[in-house]
Amino acid sequence: MSQKIAVLLTTGFEDAEALVPIDLFRRVELDVDLISIEDSEIVSSAHQIKVIADKQIKQVDLSQYDVIMLPGGKVDPNKYIALSEIYQQFLNNNKRIAAICAAPTVLAKLGLLTNKNAVCYPSMRDNFSENNVIYHHVPAVVDGAFITGRGPGAAFDFALTIISELLGVETAEKLKQQLYY
């Protein structure tokens, strides 16, 4: 059975952090849906690219997904914080949460990354210290249910790490070869 990924989009999401992983997920035939957490299915990125989401969050039962992915960018962190119960349900059901750039700092503020290894956008790492998260200066980190990425330049590594975790290292390596990565 194919793993299902919900990519949550909110106004100001970083283009590369959302779109590169979506592209790579679809290349390996993961079942991925773009879910708007706005009042519209049309979501504007940090660089004003308008993306049409597959669904709005109010139309979706997120328990049907295996992974929630949170892109960073110039987003309102309160939009992600408002979903804290969903994150807890995912953790209670041994499902994955992937977050990149600024998004891992939201998980840290919620106490979900306490004493976990993670990465975020380097200028935001003080948030990790304040919330007892172990910061690593690498493109992507896996710790238990969490997969975190550094920022837009790490979008490929972040996506490949998710693919490796879900489908195995061989699938990720084969995709890297196809991409000349």
N, C-alpha and C positions, 0 to 999 in steps of 0.2 A: 504494500500500500504506500502510495506517495506521501511524503511529508508535506504538510500544509503550512505556509508561512503567511502571516498577516503583516504587511508593511504599513505602519501607521503614519499618515501624512497630515501635517498641520502647516498652516501658513508660515513661510520662511524656512522650510526644510532645506538643507544643503543638497543641491542638485546631485552631485557625484555620490554622496553618501546614501542616497535613495536609489538613484537610477542605475548606477554600476551594479550594485548587488541584485537588483531586480533583473537586469539583463543576464547576469551570470546564472542566477537561479533558473531562469527560463531556459537557458542553454542546456542545463543538465536535467531539464524536465521536472523540476520541483514545482509543486502547485502553489503559486504565489498570487495573493490578492492585494491590491492597493486599497487601503481603507482610509477614507477621509475622517478625521475627527473634528472637522468643521461642519457648518450647517449646509455646506454645498459639496457636491462631488468634484467640483473644480477647485484645485488647490494651487496657489502660487508659491513657487520656490523662492529661495533667497535671491536668486538672480532673475526673477520674474518670468520663469518658464511655467506656463500653466499646464498642469497635469490633471487629466480626468481620472479620478479614482474609480475602481470597479464597484465600490459600495461605500455607503456612509456607515459609520460605526453603529448608529441606532438601528440599522437594518441587519446587523450581523450578530451571530452567536459566536463570540471569540473562543468559546470552549471547543469549537470544532477545529481549531488550529493547533499545531505542534510548537510553533515558534511565533513570538511577537518580535518585530524588529522596529526600533526607534531610531530614525535618522536625527542627526543634530542640525545645527545651522542657527539661523536667527529666529528661533522659535520661542513662543511663550512657554516657559517651563511649567506654568500652571496647567496647561493643557495636558501635559504628560502626568503631572502630579495627580490630577483628577482621576486618573485611571489606576490608582494604587491598589484598589481591590482586585482588579483584573490581574495585576502582576502577582498578587498573593495567591490567587486561584491557580495561576500557572505554576507557581512554585509548589503549591500543595499537591498538584497533579503531575509532578515531575516533568514539566514542560520547560522549554527554553525561552530565555529573554535575551535578545541581542540589541546592543545599543552602541552608537558610535558618536564621537566628538563631544558635544555638550550633553547628549542624552544620558551617558552613564552618571553624570553628576546628579541628575534627578533621582536615579536609583540610589545613589549614595545618600542624598538628603532624606530619602524615605527609609534609610537604615537597611536596605536590602543587600548592600555590598559590604557591610561591616565585616572586617577581618577577611575580606576576599581579595584576591589578586585581580587587578583590572587596569584599564588604560582609558584616558580621555584626552581631550584637546589639551596640550601641555600648559597653556596659560590658565587652565582651570583646575590644575592639580591640587591647589590649596584646598579646594572643596573636598578632595579625597582625604587629605590630612585631618581636616576638621571632623570627618565622619568615619575615621579609622578604616580607610580603604588602603590596601597596599598597591601603590602606583608602580607601574612598569613602563619604561620608555621604549616600547616596541609597537609595531603596527597593530597587533591584535592579541588578545588574551582570552583564554578559556579557563573558567573556574566554576566547576559544578554546572549549574543550570545557566550560567551567565557567559555570554560571548561579548566582549567589548572591543571597540576599535578606536584608534587615535584621532583620525580626522579625515578630511577629503582625500589627502594623498595616500591614505591607507585603505581606501574603499575596496580595491581589488583584494588586498590581503584579508581584510575583514570578511568579504564575501566568500573567498576561498576557504577561510577558516570555518565559516558556517557550513559550507558544502562538505568539507572534510569531516566535520562532526556529524552531519546528517547522513551522508552517503558514503563516507570513507575516503581515505587518503588517495586511493587509486583514482577515484572519480575526479577529485580536485587536481591531481597531477596531470591527468589526461586533458582536462580543460585548460590547464596552464599551457600545455603543449599546443593545443589548438589555437590559443590566443597569442602564442609566441611571447609568453610572459616570462 
